[in-house]
Amino acid sequence: MPAFGPNGIVNLNPTSPKITYTLVKDDGSIVTSSTDKTQIEAQKETLSKQLNSELHIVEKETRLI
């Protein structure tokens, strides 16, 4: 939550970055996302077999403002 301080606008509730893991096909389409790495790794094997496609895990850092 922003507030006015002696040095201008400051954030009273600083946020920490959130890591998300996304399963992506070779063509770039997103299959699923999760914040739990072990869950996404387990889904990768299962979904690769179901979709008959190679899937890649993409890790992204998200910061909320």
Rosetta blueprint (number, residue, H / E / L):
1 M L
2 P E
3 A E
4 F E
5 G E
6 P L
7 N L
8 G E
9 I E
10 V E
11 N E
12 L L
13 N L
14 P L
15 T L
16 S L
17 P L
18 K E
19 I E
20 T E
21 Y E
22 T E
23 L E
24 V E
25 K E
26 D L
27 D L
28 G L
29 S L
30 I E
31 V E
32 T E
33 S E
34 S E
35 T L
36 D L
37 K H
38 T H
39 Q H
40 I H
41 E H
42 A H
43 Q H
44 K H
45 E H
46 T H
47 L H
48 S H
49 K H
50 Q H
51 L H
52 N L
53 S L
54 E L
55 L E
56 H E
57 I E
58 V E
59 E E
60 K E
61 E E
62 T E
63 R L
64 L L
65 I L
